[in-house]
Amino acid sequence: MNHAGQAENSAGQAVAVDGVVVLDGPDGVAVTLSPDAAEQTGRNLISAAEEARRQSGDA
């Protein structure tokens, strides 16, 4: 959540740079991940998004 407590609607962007994955998110958030960590993060995000949709009745 952002500082105001509202969910961000802008998606992060991921790019591969010199063998690592750089995830640029909203509000200047940037994370550098190994390929393995990036894959697991992607799976975790998809799983959490599916659960959030079920919780909000959007499934």
C-alpha positions, 0 to 999 in steps of 0.5 A: 500500500502507498503512504495514504493507505490506498492500493497502487493501480500502476504496475511495476516494470521488470527488465533484465540487466547484466544477468539480474532482474530490476523491478521498478515500481511506483513511488521510486521503488526499485528492487534488484533480484536474481533470476531465481528470486524474480521467478519466485516473486512473480509466482508469489505476486500472482498467487496473492493477486488471485487471493485478493480478487477472491477476497474482494469478490472480483473472482 
